[in-house]
Amino acid sequence: MKYKSKDNRISRRKFMSGAVIATTTFSVLPGHVLGQNGATPPSRKLNIAGIGVGGQGAGDLNNLMSENIVALCDVDWSRAAGTFKKFPNAKKYKDFRKMLEEQKDIDAVVVATPDHMHAFASMMAIKMGKHVYCEKPLTHSVWEARQIATAAREHKVATQMGNQGQASEETRRLCEYVWAGAIGPVREAHIWTDRPSRGLFDEYWPQGVPRPTDTPPVPETLDWDLWIGPAPLRPYNPAYLPVKWRGWWDFGTGALGDIGCHTFDPVFRALKLGHPLSVSACSSRVNEETYPLASIVHYRFPARGDLPPVELTWYDGGLRPPRPPELEDGREMGTNGRLLVGDNGKILDNRLIPEKKHQEFPPPPKTIPRSVGHHKEWIEACKGGKPAGSNFPDWAGTLAEVVLLGNVALRVKMREHLTKMRLNWDGPNLKITNLEEANKYLRREYRQGWSL
């Protein structure tokens, strides 16, 4: 998919309507017996609670207004004021733990906090038998993604990650073209973004910067201790929020975490990818506080049945692969995009290049079931329908693990090692096999009082 607005930059609206995700093979799975196994009967509206409702969470709730929004939780009541006003009958909280413990009528939750809180809010809700919609990249660490997916399977709750494009027509058409042999066996994939140059709603978040030293007062409406959550305690500073938390190691997951679950998804589906064999990376200067200004992450995937091995390369910070010779003069690659390289041709975003080749290739039949809509998939799953397209156990957990594995390779202390080797990955056992010290970056230590 070509993620670009009129100025060639990605936008939230594009993400909400564009292409990037659904379940592992798009197959129609048998539904649960309606109303059993924790599912809400389809005739009853869900009682939904929002956790983190000042930014993306507000948009998610707007897509769930067919149900009852009964509780709203945010650590910053000033930023959440618009959502509070929109749902005046919903009870308001600052601590999601208090909300889940006290309000017994909640069926399902939407988690749209900063990345470092995703796993904690999601895990508590899952263990209480509540259905969960969690924004991408699902968790902050590789290990957390495995724990959340495992818990969701054990507790038999309906889940969905917030990579909306999985439900799109464009993702399905990409798969159908690739599976129809439009470019032959695919051996390379390239994905690029201009992030972090611009963020959601065209807001910039800095990377490659040091920790601020000034200590301004905490705004009266913000509970800073709750915002920090499991991360190491540090003084409040507006350099961290809102949105800007994405660039800090302790809170966000950088450009790769922000965009990877969107843009990797259609490639994973079309090429039927799972865990890679290895990962390596290079970047601009990186420090212990923030992600680098620009990076390249390289994944190697094994053969899958009769499909050949694949090398996938991610570029951010405005970097991108060389311009393919098949692309006509004057035609843009875009600042955000995707290129699949097959034995018999190439697909840029969703079109064969050159354009003449796309026009000549017979459009393949629409063999993949179409989605009812990303958020509606989750609603129906909560009510006993088939699993949502980006549910945690079958799809989103593994996708998030692979995306976040790239950030392990970007760590400061990995740079010297990666000039000499790739990090070899044992996905099923969640282990880097050729550099033991790298495994400590698969998870993080939590501040006292916080645990999964």
N, C-alpha and C positions, 0 to 999 in steps of 0.2 A: 504494500500500500504506500501511496505517496502522501506523507503527512505534511501538508503545507497549506498555509493560508495564502492570501493574495501577495503577501511579502515573502513567500517561500518559507514561512516559519510555522511550526506546529502549534495548534491551539487546542484548548479544552473542548471546544465544540467539535473539532475534527475527531478527537478521541471518542466523544460520546456517540458520534454517528458513523465514524469511519471503520476501517477494517483492522482487526487484530485478535479475535479469539472464540472457542467452544469445546465439548469433551473430547477425549483422546482421539477417537476416530469418527466422531459425529454420528456414531451408530445410535439407533433408537433402542434405549434400554428399557426393560420391563419396569413398570411403576410398582410402588409399594401398595399394599392393601390400604385403601383410603381410610385415613383417620387412625391407623395403627402405627406402631413403632415411633411414637412421638410426633407423627404428622398431624397437622391441623386439618380437620374436615374441610373440603373445598368450599362448602357453603358458608363457612365462617371466616370473617376477616382476621388476619393476623394482628396481634398486638406487638408493634415494633418499637424498639428503643434505639436511639442514635447515640453513639459514643464518639465525640469529636464532630461537632455540627456547625462549625463556623466557616469551613471552607468546602472541600470536596464532599464532605458529609451532608451538607445542605443540598447539594445537587442530587445525591443518592436518595435522600428522603423525598425530594420532589418527584422522583421516578417511582416512588412507592406509596403515593397518596391514595391509591385504591384501597389501602389497608388502614388500620388504626395506628397513628403515631402517638404512643402513650407516655413516653419518657424521653427526655433529652439530657445529655450529659456533656459538659465541656468545662475545662479548667479555666477558660477565659470567657466570662459572661458578657463582656463588651463585644468581642468578636462574634459570639453566638447570638447576639441580641436579635438579629433579623430572623433567625430560625425560631427563636423563642416566640417572637411576635406572630410568625406564620402558624405556629401550632400552640395556641394559647392554653389549650386544655391539657397539654402534656406536662407531666411533673418534671421539675428541673433539678439537676444534680451537678456537683463538681467532681465527685469521686465515683467512677463506674462501679467500684466494689460495693459501695454503699447502695447504689441504685439496684444492682443485681441481688443483693442480699435482702433488701427491704421491699422492693416492688414485685409482688408475686404474680402479677398478671402478664408479664412479658413472655412472649412466645419466641421472639427472634430479635437479634441485634444487628446493627450496622456499625462497623468499626472503621472510622476514618480519621484516626489520630495521626500524629507523626509516626514514622516507621518504628521507632524504638519502643512504642507502646502496643503495637499491633498484636504481638503474641500474647501479651498478658490479658488484654481485654477479650481476645478471641478464646483463649484457653479457659478462662473462668466461665464464660458463657457456654462453651461446649460441654464442660464438665457438669454444668447444671442442666444439660439437656436442651439448650436453646439453639435454634438455628442461627447461622452466622453468615453475614455478608461482610467481607473484609477487603479494604482497598489494597491494591498492589503496593509493594511487592510481597504481600502476605505477611512477611516477618522481616526482622532486621538481620538475622543470621541464618546460615545454612542449616544449622542444627535445629533452630526454632521451627523452620519450615517443616522438617521431618516430624517434629513432635506434634505440631498442630494438625497435620494431615493424618497422623496415626490416631490422635484423639478423636478427630471427626469421624473416622471409620468406626472406632470402638463404641462411640456414643450414638452412632446412627442418626446424626443430625444432618440437615440439608445445608449445604455451603455453596458459596460462590465468591470468587475473587473479582475485584473491580477492574478487570481488563475488558472493557465493554466491547471492543472490536471483535472478540471471539464469536459474538452472535451475528456478525455482519455478513452481508452478501459477498463482499469483496474477499473475505477470508475463504469462503466456500468456493468462489470462482477460482482463486489461486490454486487450491487443492485440485479442483476438477481439471484445470489446464495441465498441471504437473502430472497428475495421474493419467491423463490422456496421452502423455508422451510428447507434449508440445515442444519441449526442449531436450528430450532424451533423459538419460540418467543424470541426476544433479550431483555434482562433486564439490561445489563451492557455494557459499552464501555470504553476502556482505550486508550489514545493517548499519546505518549511520544516523546521527542526530546532531543538531547544533547545541543541544543542552550541554552545559548549564548556562549558555548565553542568554537564554530566556526560559522562564518557567511557566507554570499554569497562569492563565490570564495575563501573559506577557510580563510576569514579574521575574526579575533577575535574582538568582541566589548565588552568592560568591563561593568559589572554591580556590584552593591554593593560597589561603590567607591564614595568618596566625590568630591565636585566641585574643580577644580584646582584653585590655587591662583595666578599663574604667568600670565602675560599679554603680550605675544609676539605680534609683529606687525602683522597686517592683511596682507595676501598676496595681491600683487597688482592686481591680476586677479580676486579676490573675492569681491563681494559686501556683506559685513557682515550684514549690516542692512536689506537687502532684504532676506538674508538667515535666519535671526532670525524671520522675518515676524511677525506673531501675538503673538509669545511667549514673555515672559518678557525679556527685553534687558539685556545682560550680555557681558562681554569682550570676544573677540575672543580667542579661544584656539584650537589647533589641537586635543585636547581630544574629540572634538565634531564631527569632520568630516574628511574624508568621512566615511561612513558606521557606525562609532562609535556612531552616534546620536541615533541609535536604543535603546541603553540602558538608555537614559536620559528621565526622566518623561516629561520634557518640549518639547521634540522633537520627540521621538520614542514611540513605544508601547511594547517594550520588546520582549522576546522570544515568548510569547503568541500572540502578535499582528503580529509578523513576520511570524510565522508558522501556527497559528491557522486557518486562512482562507483557507490554503491549506489542512490541515489534518482533520479539522472538516467537510469539505464539503462532502466527500463521505459517512461519517457516517450519516450526516443530510439527505442525499438523501436516503440512504438505509433504515434508520429507520423512515423517514418522520417526522423529528423533526422540531420544531419551537422555540417559546420562552420557557425558562425553568420556573419552579416554584420557584427555589431558586438557589443561588450560595454561596459558602463558599471557603475559601482558607487558606493555611498555607505556610510558606516560611522560607528560611534562613533570616538572618538579613536584613532589608530593611531600607532605609533612604529617605529623602525628595528629593534627587537628582536623584538617579538611581534605577532601578528595582533590585530585589534580585538576588543572584547568582543562586538560585534554588527555585522552587515553585511547589505546588500541588493545583489545582483548581478543585472543585467538583460542578457539575451541576446536578440538579434533574429535570427531564422532566415528564410531565403528560402522562396519557394514551391518545392515539390518535385512536379513533374508536375502532377497535378490537385489537389494538396493546397495549401491557402493558407499564406501566411507565418504564422509563430508567434512570439509573444513569451513567453519563459520567464523567470520571476523566482525567484531563490533568496533565502531569508531564513534567517539563523542568529542565535544568541544569544537565542532566545526570541521573536524577531519573527515575524510571520506576516501573511498577507493579510487583508483585511476579511472578516468572516463573511458567506458568501453568503446572500442572502435566502431561497433555496429550503430552507435547512437548518432542520429543525424545532426549535422551542424545546426546550431541555433536552438536545439532542444535541450532543456535543462535537466540535470540529474536531480536537482532539488537539494536543499540543506538537510532534509530528513528523507530517508528512502531505504530501498531494499533492492538488491540485485541477486538473482539466482543464476548460476552458471552451469549449464548442462552440456552434455556431449554434442548436442545438435542445435544449441542456441542459448539465448539469454532472455530472462524476464526482468524488466525494470519495473519495480512496484508491481503492477498487475498486467502489464502489457509486454508482449514479445517485442524485441527490437531487432532490426528496424521496424517502424510502424507497418511497412508493406508486408512484412512477414506475419504480423498480428492479423492484418486484414485477410490474408490468404489462408490462415489456419481455421479449419471448421470449428466453430464454437462447440465445446463438448457439452453433452447433455447434463442437466442439473440432477445429479445422482445423490447429493447429500441432503438430508432433511434440513429444511430452513428453520430458523429460530423464531420463537414468538416474541423475542426481545430479551436483552440481557438481564434486566431486573425482573421481568416477568418469569423468566426461566426459574429464578430462585424462588419467587412466590409460589409457583406451581410445585416445585420440589418440596417446599415446606408443607404443602397440603397433600403430599402423597404421590405427586407426579414423578416423572423420571428425573434422575440427577441433573443438576444444572451443568452447562457446558464447561465451566471452569471451576468445578467443585474441587475441594481440597484433596481428597484421597486419590482420585483418579487422574487428576490433571495438574491443578494449580500448585500442589506441593512440590512435585518434581520440577515443574517449570521454574518456580521461585528458587529452588535449590541451585539449579544450573546458572541462573542469572546471578545470584549472590555469590556463587563460587568465583565469578570473575573479579569481585571486589577483594577476595582473599589474595589474588595474584597482584592486586594494586597496592597492597600494604607496603609501607616504607621498607620494612625489613626483608621483603621479598625481592626487591629490585636487583640486588647483587646476585642472588641465587638464580634469578630468571635470565641472567645473561649467560648462564651455563647449562640450564636445563628447563624442561617443561615440568609442571606439577602434574604427576600422574594420578588419576582419580579413580577410586573404587566407589562408585555411586551406591550400590546396594548396602555396603558397609560404612558409608559416610566417612571415608578416610582418604587422605593424600598419602600415597604409599612410598614415595621416594624422598620425602623431606618431612620428617616427624614434626619439626618445630612449626611447620606451616599449619598443622592441624589445630593449633590453639586459636586460629582466627576463624574457625568454623562456628564458634560460639563465643559468648562474652560473659564476663563476670557481672553479677548484678549487685546493685547497692543493697545494703542490709535491709531486710524487711520485704524484699521482692524475690519471688521465685515462681517458676512455672509448676 
